[in-house]
Amino acid sequence: MHPITAIVAPVAAAAVAVVGLGTKGFPNQQPRPLLPQDKTVSVLGSTIRYRDIDGPGTPIVFIHGSNLSLDYWVDTMAAIPGRRLVAVDLIGFGGSDKPDLTYDIDCHQRYFLAFMDALGIDAAILVGHSFGGVMAAWFAAKSPERVVAPVIMQAPGIPGSMITKWPKSALMKPGLANRLCFGLANSSLFKRAFPRNIARQDLGLTNSIFNQAYVDAVGQIRQPTLLLMSSGDNRIPFDVREEYLAELADAEFGELPYEAGHIAPRTYGAGSAALIAAFLERRGL
């Protein structure tokens, strides 16, 4: 091989990989400017955006999914009156800072619990959607003293529980391809070319779930749990509910309508709130 070719070929391959990952693999986040009702708090040296509606009783904290933000919970929160309600932009998403982190499930747990500490919340009911549901389940298992009850809403996490197109189908799971692309997404070239891309966040999280450790964690949950899924979800197969229910010790299942699709907090906000409120009332929470 000519010396010039030996130098140019890997550079060209890297450039192609960067462009492919940034344009075909993962989406870019839209900027989330602070609104009058938004608040911010410093958590482990980073700024976290959140909303906090004051009220009595155990706080309910809402956790969004990938490439989403707290804004998707507006309709759901509006339909649950008389409670303290908190919605947060997770570290790396929405209007929160996006530092260089591993973004695995333990990283998110560390930042989320520190966020609860910053707001003076000792324990809460967690309502998580999609990857936020994965986090609600994980936090309930690993920090049970901080989670009164998890609501797991349209969540993947169990191996084979998410439908995605190539190349994400090959990358969003533990393995060498994930780690190689995570390294690429952390390169200065990629971050300059795609400053708002969520490849780092998605790759970091999915490398740490979709495994037996996550299934085992679900089996460790002892709190009352509400599982919500829709047969019209084009991302999470409806049959996954059976795998969750087989592991959960004290769970109720609520079926979201077919029309809710995958983003039920936005498409079925008030209906989702009714299911959550009824569950909390039945359990005396």
Sine and cosine of phi, psi and omega as CSV:
sin_phi,cos_phi,sin_psi,cos_psi,sin_omega,cos_omega
0.00,0.00,0.70,-0.71,0.03,-1.00
-0.88,0.47,0.63,-0.78,-0.02,-1.00
-0.82,0.57,-0.62,0.78,0.01,-1.00
-0.90,0.43,-0.67,0.75,0.02,-1.00
-0.88,0.47,-0.64,0.77,0.00,-1.00
-0.88,0.47,-0.48,0.87,0.01,-1.00
-1.00,0.07,-0.71,0.70,-0.11,-0.99
-0.95,0.32,-0.62,0.79,-0.10,-0.99
-0.86,0.52,-0.77,0.64,0.00,-1.00
-0.92,0.38,-0.53,0.85,0.05,-1.00
-0.91,0.41,-0.69,0.72,0.02,-1.00
-0.90,0.43,-0.66,0.76,0.02,-1.00
-0.89,0.46,-0.66,0.75,0.03,-1.00
-0.89,0.45,-0.66,0.75,0.00,-1.00
-0.90,0.44,-0.68,0.73,0.03,-1.00
-0.89,0.46,-0.67,0.74,0.01,-1.00
-0.89,0.45,-0.66,0.75,0.02,-1.00
-0.88,0.48,-0.74,0.67,-0.02,-1.00
-0.90,0.43,-0.68,0.74,0.00,-1.00
-0.89,0.45,-0.69,0.72,0.00,-1.00
-0.91,0.41,-0.62,0.78,-0.05,-1.00
-0.98,0.19,-0.47,0.89,-0.07,-1.00
-0.97,-0.25,-0.54,0.84,-0.06,-1.00
-0.95,-0.31,-0.40,0.92,-0.11,-0.99
-1.00,0.05,-0.80,0.60,-0.15,-0.99
-0.69,-0.72,0.54,-0.84,-0.06,-1.00
-0.99,0.16,0.25,-0.97,0.12,-0.99
-1.00,-0.10,0.68,-0.73,0.06,-1.00
-0.96,0.27,0.60,-0.80,0.11,-0.99
-1.00,0.09,0.59,-0.81,0.02,-1.00
-0.86,0.52,0.61,-0.79,0.02,-1.00
-0.87,-0.49,1.00,0.01,0.01,-1.00
-0.92,0.39,0.50,-0.87,0.02,-1.00
-0.93,0.36,0.71,-0.70,0.06,-1.00
-0.97,-0.22,0.27,-0.96,-0.05,-1.00
-0.82,0.57,-0.54,0.84,-0.04,-1.00
-0.99,0.11,-0.08,1.00,-0.02,-1.00
-0.99,0.13,0.46,-0.89,0.11,-0.99
-0.77,-0.64,0.29,-0.96,0.09,-1.00
-0.73,-0.68,0.44,-0.90,0.04,-1.00
-0.56,-0.83,0.54,-0.84,0.03,-1.00
-1.00,0.09,0.81,-0.59,-0.01,-1.00
-0.76,-0.65,0.91,-0.42,0.02,-1.00
0.78,0.62,0.62,0.78,0.06,-1.00
1.00,0.06,0.01,1.00,0.01,-1.00
-0.87,-0.49,0.44,-0.90,0.02,-1.00
-1.00,0.01,0.78,-0.63,0.00,-1.00
-0.90,-0.43,0.76,-0.65,0.05,-1.00
-1.00,-0.03,0.66,-0.75,0.01,-1.00
-0.40,-0.92,0.18,-0.98,0.15,-0.99
-0.79,-0.61,0.58,-0.81,-0.11,-0.99
-0.65,-0.76,0.93,-0.36,0.05,-1.00
-0.98,-0.20,0.88,-0.47,-0.10,-1.00
-0.94,0.33,0.54,-0.84,0.03,-1.00
0.03,-1.00,0.14,-0.99,-0.04,-1.00
-0.99,0.12,0.13,-0.99,0.12,-0.99
0.99,0.15,-0.05,-1.00,0.02,-1.00
-0.91,0.42,0.79,-0.62,0.01,-1.00
-0.88,0.47,0.54,-0.84,0.16,-0.99
-0.95,-0.32,0.84,-0.54,-0.01,-1.00
-0.93,-0.36,0.79,-0.61,-0.06,-1.00
-0.98,-0.19,0.75,-0.66,-0.07,-1.00
-0.86,-0.51,0.88,-0.48,-0.05,-1.00
-0.98,0.18,0.13,-0.99,0.04,-1.00
-0.99,-0.10,-0.14,-0.99,-0.05,-1.00
-0.91,0.41,0.62,-0.78,0.02,-1.00
0.86,0.51,0.34,0.94,0.07,-1.00
-0.90,-0.44,-0.18,-0.98,-0.01,-1.00
-0.41,-0.91,0.03,-1.00,0.01,-1.00
-0.88,0.47,-0.34,0.94,-0.03,-1.00
-0.88,0.48,-0.42,0.91,-0.01,-1.00
-0.95,0.33,-0.20,0.98,-0.03,-1.00
-1.00,-0.10,0.03,1.00,-0.13,-0.99
-0.83,0.55,-0.76,0.65,-0.05,-1.00
-0.93,0.38,-0.62,0.78,0.01,-1.00
-0.91,0.43,-0.72,0.70,-0.02,-1.00
-0.91,0.42,-0.60,0.80,-0.02,-1.00
-0.91,0.42,-0.38,0.92,-0.05,-1.00
-0.99,-0.13,0.14,0.99,0.08,-1.00
-0.85,-0.52,0.99,0.11,-0.03,-1.00
-0.99,0.14,0.29,-0.96,0.15,-0.99
0.96,0.28,0.39,0.92,0.04,-1.00
-0.70,-0.72,0.39,-0.92,0.21,-0.98
-0.97,0.22,0.84,-0.54,-0.05,-1.00
-0.84,-0.54,0.77,-0.63,0.00,-1.00
-0.79,-0.61,0.77,-0.63,0.12,-0.99
-0.86,-0.51,0.65,-0.76,-0.12,-0.99
-0.77,-0.64,0.58,-0.81,0.25,-0.97
-1.00,0.04,0.91,-0.41,-0.02,-1.00
-0.85,0.52,0.43,-0.90,0.09,-1.00
-0.82,0.58,0.76,-0.65,-0.01,-1.00
1.00,-0.04,-0.02,1.00,-0.08,-1.00
-0.71,-0.70,0.32,-0.95,0.12,-0.99
0.82,0.57,-0.76,-0.65,-0.01,-1.00
-1.00,-0.04,0.12,0.99,0.06,-1.00
-1.00,0.06,0.32,-0.95,0.01,-1.00
-0.89,0.45,0.37,-0.93,-0.03,-1.00
-0.78,-0.63,0.92,0.39,-0.04,-1.00
-0.96,0.30,0.12,-0.99,0.06,-1.00
-0.98,0.19,0.97,-0.23,-0.03,-1.00
-0.72,-0.70,0.14,-0.99,0.07,-1.00
-0.97,0.23,-0.47,0.88,0.01,-1.00
0.85,0.52,0.40,0.92,0.11,-0.99
-0.98,0.18,0.04,-1.00,-0.12,-0.99
-0.90,0.43,-0.58,0.81,0.02,-1.00
-0.94,0.34,-0.58,0.82,0.08,-1.00
-0.88,0.47,-0.72,0.69,0.03,-1.00
-0.89,0.46,-0.62,0.79,0.02,-1.00
-0.89,0.45,-0.68,0.73,-0.01,-1.00
-0.87,0.50,-0.72,0.70,-0.01,-1.00
-0.95,0.33,-0.62,0.79,-0.04,-1.00
-0.92,0.39,-0.70,0.71,0.01,-1.00
-0.91,0.41,-0.59,0.81,0.07,-1.00
-0.92,0.40,-0.57,0.82,0.09,-1.00
-0.89,0.45,-0.71,0.70,0.05,-1.00
-0.86,0.51,-0.68,0.74,0.03,-1.00
-0.87,0.50,-0.69,0.73,-0.04,-1.00
-0.89,0.45,-0.50,0.87,0.02,-1.00
-1.00,-0.07,0.05,1.00,0.01,-1.00
0.95,0.32,0.48,0.88,0.00,-1.00
-0.99,-0.15,0.94,-0.34,0.01,-1.00
-0.96,0.27,-0.66,0.75,-0.01,-1.00
-0.49,-0.87,0.48,-0.88,-0.08,-1.00
-0.50,-0.86,0.33,-0.94,0.24,-0.97
-1.00,0.07,0.80,-0.61,-0.03,-1.00
-0.96,-0.26,0.77,-0.63,0.09,-1.00
-0.90,-0.44,0.94,-0.34,-0.06,-1.00
-0.86,-0.51,0.68,-0.74,0.00,-1.00
-0.93,-0.37,0.69,-0.72,0.05,-1.00
0.84,0.54,-0.84,-0.55,0.05,-1.00
-0.89,0.45,-0.43,0.90,0.12,-0.99
-0.91,0.42,-0.53,0.85,0.09,-1.00
-0.93,0.38,-0.61,0.79,0.10,-0.99
-0.86,0.52,-0.69,0.72,0.00,-1.00
-0.92,0.40,-0.67,0.75,0.03,-1.00
-0.85,0.53,-0.67,0.74,0.02,-1.00
-0.91,0.40,-0.72,0.69,-0.03,-1.00
-0.89,0.45,-0.71,0.70,-0.01,-1.00
-0.90,0.45,-0.63,0.78,0.01,-1.00
-0.89,0.45,-0.60,0.80,0.00,-1.00
-0.97,0.24,-0.68,0.74,-0.14,-0.99
-1.00,0.00,-0.40,0.92,0.03,-1.00
-0.73,-0.68,0.89,0.45,-0.12,-0.99
-0.88,0.47,-0.44,0.90,0.01,-1.00
-0.94,0.33,-0.26,0.97,-0.02,-1.00
-0.98,-0.19,-0.21,0.98,-0.11,-0.99
-0.86,-0.51,0.93,-0.37,0.00,-1.00
-0.95,0.30,-0.67,0.74,0.01,-1.00
-0.31,-0.95,0.69,-0.72,0.10,-0.99
-0.99,-0.15,0.61,-0.79,0.20,-0.98
-0.94,-0.34,0.92,-0.39,-0.09,-1.00
-0.98,-0.21,0.95,-0.32,-0.21,-0.98
-0.90,-0.44,0.93,-0.36,0.08,-1.00
0.80,0.60,0.76,0.65,-0.13,-0.99
-0.98,-0.18,0.66,-0.75,0.18,-0.98
-0.99,0.10,-0.72,-0.69,0.07,-1.00
0.99,-0.17,-0.71,0.70,0.07,-1.00
-0.95,0.31,0.65,-0.76,-0.01,-1.00
-0.78,0.62,0.74,-0.67,0.02,-1.00
0.98,0.22,0.25,0.97,-0.12,-0.99
-0.99,-0.12,0.19,0.98,0.00,-1.00
-0.71,-0.70,0.69,-0.72,0.02,-1.00
-0.98,-0.18,0.89,-0.46,0.05,-1.00
-0.67,-0.74,0.35,-0.94,0.04,-1.00
-1.00,0.02,0.38,-0.92,0.10,-0.99
-0.91,0.41,0.64,-0.77,0.16,0.99
-1.00,0.00,-0.11,0.99,-0.06,-1.00
-0.87,0.49,-0.52,0.85,-0.01,-1.00
-0.88,0.47,-0.48,0.88,0.00,-1.00
-1.00,0.01,-0.32,0.95,-0.13,-0.99
-0.97,-0.24,-0.53,0.85,-0.13,-0.99
-1.00,0.02,0.89,0.45,0.07,-1.00
-0.23,-0.97,0.36,-0.93,-0.02,-1.00
-0.87,0.50,0.59,-0.80,0.05,-1.00
0.51,-0.86,0.06,-1.00,-0.07,-1.00
-0.90,0.44,-0.67,0.74,-0.01,-1.00
-0.87,0.50,-0.65,0.76,0.04,-1.00
-0.87,0.49,-0.75,0.67,-0.07,-1.00
-0.93,0.38,-0.62,0.79,0.03,-1.00
-0.89,0.45,-0.70,0.71,-0.01,-1.00
-0.95,0.32,-0.51,0.86,0.09,-1.00
-0.89,0.45,-0.68,0.74,0.06,-1.00
-0.89,0.46,-0.65,0.76,0.03,-1.00
-0.90,0.44,-0.68,0.73,-0.01,-1.00
-0.92,0.39,-0.36,0.93,0.04,-1.00
-1.00,-0.02,-0.02,1.00,0.01,-1.00
-0.95,0.31,0.48,-0.88,0.01,-1.00
-0.89,0.46,-0.55,0.84,0.02,-1.00
-0.89,0.46,-0.74,0.67,-0.02,-1.00
-0.90,0.43,-0.70,0.71,-0.06,-1.00
-0.92,0.39,-0.51,0.86,0.08,-1.00
-0.96,0.29,-0.63,0.78,-0.04,-1.00
-0.96,0.27,-0.58,0.82,-0.08,-1.00
-0.72,-0.70,0.95,0.32,-0.12,-0.99
-0.91,0.42,-0.36,0.93,-0.03,-1.00
-0.94,-0.33,0.21,0.98,-0.03,-1.00
-0.96,0.27,0.57,-0.82,-0.07,-1.00
-0.98,-0.21,0.33,0.94,0.00,-1.00
-0.84,0.54,-0.71,0.71,-0.01,-1.00
-0.85,0.53,-0.71,0.70,-0.06,-1.00
-0.91,0.42,-0.73,0.69,-0.03,-1.00
-0.93,0.36,-0.69,0.72,-0.03,-1.00
-0.92,0.39,-0.65,0.76,0.01,-1.00
-0.89,0.46,-0.68,0.73,-0.01,-1.00
-0.94,0.34,-0.73,0.68,-0.11,-0.99
-0.95,0.31,-0.29,0.96,0.10,-0.99
-0.96,0.29,-0.29,0.96,-0.10,-1.00
-0.94,-0.33,0.05,1.00,0.07,-1.00
-0.79,-0.62,-0.33,-0.94,-0.09,-1.00
0.81,0.59,0.67,0.74,-0.03,-1.00
-0.56,-0.83,0.07,-1.00,-0.03,-1.00
-0.92,0.39,-0.49,0.87,0.02,-1.00
-0.87,0.50,-0.61,0.79,0.03,-1.00
-0.94,0.34,-0.68,0.73,0.03,-1.00
-0.86,0.51,-0.69,0.73,0.02,-1.00
-0.89,0.46,-0.63,0.78,0.01,-1.00
-0.90,0.44,-0.68,0.73,0.04,-1.00
-0.86,0.52,-0.63,0.78,0.01,-1.00
-0.93,0.36,-0.27,0.96,0.02,-1.00
-1.00,0.05,-0.18,0.98,-0.05,-1.00
-0.95,0.33,0.82,-0.57,0.01,-1.00
-0.92,-0.40,-0.17,0.99,0.02,-1.00
-0.96,0.28,0.42,-0.91,0.14,-0.99
-0.86,0.52,0.71,-0.71,-0.15,-0.99
-0.74,-0.67,0.66,-0.75,0.12,-0.99
-0.93,-0.36,0.82,-0.58,0.04,-1.00
-0.95,-0.31,0.82,-0.57,-0.02,-1.00
-0.86,-0.51,0.79,-0.61,0.05,-1.00
-0.55,-0.84,0.31,-0.95,-0.01,-1.00
-0.81,-0.59,0.67,-0.74,0.07,-1.00
-0.95,0.32,-0.21,0.98,0.04,-1.00
-1.00,-0.07,0.13,0.99,-0.01,-1.00
-0.96,0.29,0.86,-0.50,-0.01,-1.00
-1.00,0.00,0.09,1.00,0.02,-1.00
-0.91,-0.41,-0.59,0.81,-0.05,-1.00
-0.88,-0.47,0.93,-0.37,0.00,-1.00
-0.84,0.54,0.66,-0.75,-0.06,-1.00
-0.88,0.48,-0.51,0.86,-0.02,-1.00
-0.91,0.41,-0.29,0.96,0.01,-1.00
-0.87,0.49,-0.41,0.91,0.00,-1.00
-0.85,0.53,-0.59,0.81,-0.02,-1.00
-0.90,0.43,-0.61,0.79,0.02,-1.00
-0.93,0.37,-0.64,0.77,0.07,-1.00
-0.90,0.43,-0.75,0.66,-0.07,-1.00
-0.90,0.43,-0.49,0.87,0.04,-1.00
-0.94,0.35,-0.43,0.90,-0.04,-1.00
-1.00,-0.09,-0.55,0.83,-0.10,-1.00
-0.96,0.29,0.70,-0.72,-0.08,-1.00
-0.99,0.17,-0.55,0.84,-0.10,-1.00
-0.60,-0.80,0.98,0.19,-0.14,-0.99
-0.84,-0.55,0.51,-0.86,0.20,-0.98
-0.89,-0.45,0.53,-0.85,0.02,-1.00
-0.92,-0.40,0.72,-0.69,0.09,-1.00
-0.83,-0.55,0.80,-0.60,-0.02,-1.00
-1.00,-0.03,0.84,-0.54,0.12,-0.99
-0.99,0.16,0.51,-0.86,-0.04,-1.00
-0.90,0.43,0.42,-0.91,0.00,-1.00
-0.80,0.60,-0.66,0.75,-0.09,-1.00
-0.92,0.38,-0.24,0.97,-0.02,-1.00
-0.92,0.39,-0.43,0.90,-0.01,-1.00
0.90,0.44,-0.55,-0.83,-0.03,-1.00
-1.00,-0.06,-0.43,0.90,-0.09,-1.00
-0.98,-0.21,0.88,0.47,-0.06,-1.00
-0.87,0.50,-0.54,0.84,0.06,-1.00
-0.85,0.53,-0.47,0.88,0.01,-1.00
-1.00,-0.08,-0.64,0.77,-0.10,-0.99
-1.00,0.02,-0.33,0.94,-0.07,-1.00
-0.59,-0.81,0.72,0.69,-0.12,-0.99
-0.87,0.49,-0.81,0.59,-0.03,-1.00
-0.91,0.41,-0.63,0.78,0.04,-1.00
-0.90,0.43,-0.65,0.76,0.06,-1.00
-0.88,0.47,-0.67,0.75,0.02,-1.00
-0.87,0.49,-0.64,0.77,0.00,-1.00
-0.90,0.44,-0.66,0.75,0.03,-1.00
-0.90,0.43,-0.66,0.75,0.01,-1.00
-0.92,0.40,-0.72,0.69,-0.03,-1.00
-0.89,0.45,-0.63,0.78,0.00,-1.00
-0.91,0.40,-0.64,0.77,0.05,-1.00
-0.88,0.47,-0.72,0.69,0.00,-1.00
-0.89,0.45,-0.60,0.80,0.02,-1.00
-0.93,0.38,-0.69,0.73,0.01,-1.00
-0.87,0.49,-0.59,0.81,-0.06,-1.00
-1.00,-0.03,0.04,1.00,0.01,-1.00
0.93,0.38,0.53,0.85,-0.04,-1.00
-0.96,-0.29,0.00,0.00,0.00,0.00
